[in-house]
Amino acid sequence: MKKDPRTYNILVVDDDEFTTALISHRIEKEPFRLRVEHDPFQAYLQIQQEAPDLLLLDILFPDLSGLELLNLIRHQLLLYHLPVILISSLEAGELHRSPQELGADDFLAKPIDLELMMKKIVFFLPPRRD
């Protein structure tokens, strides 16, 4: 079954406005619905109200870390299979564990390669059921 991107919601959670602007500019070229949140607490509330089809999640935040938010998501049955791509200025080796061991599906290092990001988004979006 072909993925129809017009029906997908993507949530970007990152407190770096420059990064979210770059990501938004690239994703908005595609027929996705995009939401951006700079606060992980607010993102969690948004996810509770309307779960996205894919989450791009920064790791480093001043209060609630992206990994703590990921842990909250993974402990909810309805959100357990939500595809999550971690984004961070940390290198993958600095995480000391693989993204999968942390509960994520993949990882993108900053500065983000936008075309690689798009390939990963399309790869991890769940197939739509008509």
N, C-alpha and C positions, 0 to 999 in steps of 0.2 A: 504494500500500500504506500502510495506516495504521500509525503508529508506536505500538507497545505499550510505554509507559513502564515497566511492571513488570519488563521484562527488561533495563533499562539500568543500567549502573554508572557513577557519576559520581565523579571524584576531585577534591577541592578541596585546593590546595596554597597555604597562606598562613600566615605566622608570627604574624599578628595574631589572637589568640584571639577577640576581640570580633567581628571580621569573619566568622571561620569559624562562630561560634555563630549569627550572624544568617543566614548562608547555609544552614547546617544546619537551622535552625528552619523556614525557608521550603521548602527542598527536601524535608524529611521529611514535609511535608503532601501530597506527591505520592508515587505508588508507585514511586519510584526507590530503588536501592541506593546509599548514599552512603558514601564513605570520605573522611576528612580527614587530611591530613598537614601538619605545621608545618615540616618540614625537607625541603628540596629533594633532598638526598642520599637520604634514606629514601624519598621519593616516587619517585625514579628506580628504586630497588630494587623497590618495589611494582609499578611499571609493568612492569618486566622480568618479574615473576612472574605478574601478571595485568593486562593492559592494560585500562584503563577504556574506556567508549564515548565519554566526553567528559571533558576536563580543564579545570577553572577554575584558572588559574595566576597567582599574584601575581608581580610583576616584581622588587620590591626585597627582597632577603635579605642578611644580613651576609656570607655566604661565596659560595656558588654562586648566581648570580642566576637569576631566572626565565627570562630570555632565554638564558642559558647552558644551562639545563635544556631549554628548547625546542629549542635547536640540537642537543643530544644526541638528543632524540627524533626530530627531522626527518632525522637521518642514519642512522636505522634503517629499513630497508625495511618491516618489519612494522608500524611505528608511524607511518610517513610521513603516512598519511591520518587519524590521530587528530585529531578536532576539538579545538581549543584556543582558549579564550576567556581573554585576558589580563585581569587585574584589577589596578588600581593606584591609589594616591593621586595619581600623576602624571596630568595631563590628556593626552588623546590628542595634542595639539599638542606637548607636551613630549617625546614619544618621538622626534621628528624624522623618523620614518618611519611609514608606515601599519602597522597590525597585520599585514596580509597581507605586506608587505615584510619584516617581522620573522619571518615563518613561522607566524603565528597566523591564526585565522579571524575573530576579532573582538576587541573591547575593551570593558571596563566600567570606568568611573571610580568611585572611592570618594568619598563613601559610595554604596554600590551601590543602585540602584533595583531592588528584588527582583522586581517584576513584569516589568520589562524583561529582567532576568536570565533569568526563566523562559521568556519568549518566545524569547530567543536560544538557550537550552538546547534547547527543543523544535525550533527551526528547524535547529540543527546536528546533532542526533542522527541517525545514519545509519539508513536504513530497515532493519527486521529482515527476514531471509529465513526463511520458515517451512519 
